[in-house]
Amino acid sequence: MVTTLTSREFNQDTSGAKKAASQGPIFITDRGRPAHVLLTIEDYLRLSGGHMSLAEALAQTNADFDFDPPRVDDGIFRAADLD
C-alpha cells in the first residue's frame, strides 16, 4: 500500500507516518510534487541490496560497533626524501 502525504501533513503527524510506513512507502510531497519517500529500514535495505555504506552505518544513533584495526608494522614508514 502506498500513501501520499503533504509536507504539512507529515509534520503534523510524524509518528502516524512512521506507523503507516510499516504498510508500505510514504510519499511526501512539496507543492504537490513528490519530494521524499519514507521507508522502514527493512524496506530500504531490501531495495538497496542489503548493504549500508559506512556513512549510513555510522549515522545510526543506536550504532554499536567493535573496531579493532590491525596493528601497522614499523617497516612501512620511512623518512621523506626532500632532495
N, C-alpha and C positions, 0 to 999 in steps of 0.2 A: 504494500500500500504506500503510495506517495502522497505526502501532504505538502501544501504550499502555505507559507505564512509571509505576511509583510514584515519588514524590519520592526515596525511598531508593535505588531502582534507578538513577535519573537521577544522583544524587550519587555513586554508586559507579562509574559508567561514563559520564561525560560525553562523553568522546571517542567512545565507541561510539554514543551517542545522536546526536551530530553527524554521524557517518557514516551512520547509519540515516535521518537527515533528508533525505539526498540521494535516498532512495527514496520519500519521502512524509512527511506531517506526523507529528510525535511528540506524542501527548497525554500530559501529565504530570499524575498525579492526586495529590491530597491527601486522605487519609482516604477513599479510594475514589471521590472525585468529581473529574471533570476540572477542573483549575485553570489549566493553562497549555498552550500549543501551541508546539512548536519547529519552525520552518520555515527553509529555506535563504533567503538574501536574494533569490534569484531568484524563489522562490515568493511571498515576501512582496510584492515589487514587482509581480508579476503580479496578485496579489489586490487590492493597493491602487491599482491603476490606473497603476502605474509611476512614481508621484510620491512623493518623500520630503519631509517637512516640513523646514524649516530646522533645527529642533532635532535631528531624526533625522540629518540630514546632518552636522551639527557633532559629534554624539555618536560618530561613527565614529572609531575610534582611528587608522585609516590615512588619514584625510581629508586631502586636499591641495587647497586652493582658491586661485585667484588672485582677489584682491579689489582692484579699482580703482574706488572710488566716484567719481562726478563731483564736480568742484570746485563749491563753493557760491559763488554771486555775492555780492559785498558788499552789494548792494541789498536783500536780503531781511531783514536785521536792522535793527531800529530801537529806540530807547530806549523803555522802558515809560512810559506816561502814568499817573502815580500820583495825579494831582489829581482 
